[in-house]
Amino acid sequence: MTNYIDTYLCDETFLLGQLRCYSQYFGDPRIELQQIEAAAPGVLIANATLSITVTKLALRHAFPHLLVYKGTSASKIASLRDRLIGRRLDCSVSMNFMFDGETGRVATIETYIDLMAALFRVLGSLENVSQVLDHALVG
């Protein structure tokens, strides 16, 4: 399990797909830019907060294992699902823009979304966060 959702974006089609995913699956997605800085020649870093609401659709597409109740952990899984549904997650986001030195155009975008810390604030323990992220389709 990693601390961040790592997405390496090399074209705008993939980036738009990711943005569409968050806007369709999670409720009321909002992003608030915090800071932009030049980290090195040809590299800009943008820091933001992504605020999303966990919906049933988000559970179905991002955390489908929370909808299945099997075995001895069924009540624990149901409890985690119930604690997440309708909750607002505020995720730290960092986007690194690498520019092509010759064209001056963006060559690569690296996006890091810290879902783990947002889940920890809601669920209160690393064990709970681990159970949510272990079979997640977003990490």
BELVENDA-V520077 format. One record per residue. N is the residue number from 1. SS is DSSP state (a for helix, b for strand, c for the rest). Layout:
N&SS, N&SS
This chain:
1&c, 2&c, 3&c, 4&c, 5&b, 6&b, 7&b, 8&b, 9&b, 10&c, 11&c, 12&a, 13&a, 14&a, 15&a, 16&a, 17&a, 18&a, 19&a, 20&a, 21&a, 22&a, 23&a, 24&a, 25&a, 26&c, 27&b, 28&b, 29&b, 30&b, 31&b, 32&b, 33&b, 34&b, 35&b, 36&b, 37&b, 38&b, 39&b, 40&b, 41&c, 42&c, 43&b, 44&b, 45&b, 46&b, 47&b, 48&b, 49&b, 50&b, 51&b, 52&b, 53&b, 54&c, 55&c, 56&a, 57&a, 58&a, 59&a, 60&a, 61&a, 62&a, 63&c, 64&a, 65&a, 66&a, 67&a, 68&c, 69&c, 70&c, 71&c, 72&c, 73&c, 74&a, 75&a, 76&a, 77&a, 78&a, 79&a, 80&a, 81&a, 82&a, 83&a, 84&a, 85&c, 86&c, 87&c, 88&b, 89&b, 90&b, 91&b, 92&b, 93&b, 94&b, 95&b, 96&b, 97&b, 98&b, 99&b, 100&c, 101&c, 102&c, 103&c, 104&c, 105&c, 106&b, 107&b, 108&b, 109&b, 110&b, 111&b, 112&b, 113&b, 114&b, 115&a, 116&a, 117&a, 118&a, 119&a, 120&a, 121&a, 122&a, 123&a, 124&c, 125&c, 126&a, 127&a, 128&a, 129&a, 130&a, 131&a, 132&a, 133&a, 134&c, 135&c, 136&c, 137&c, 138&c, 139&c
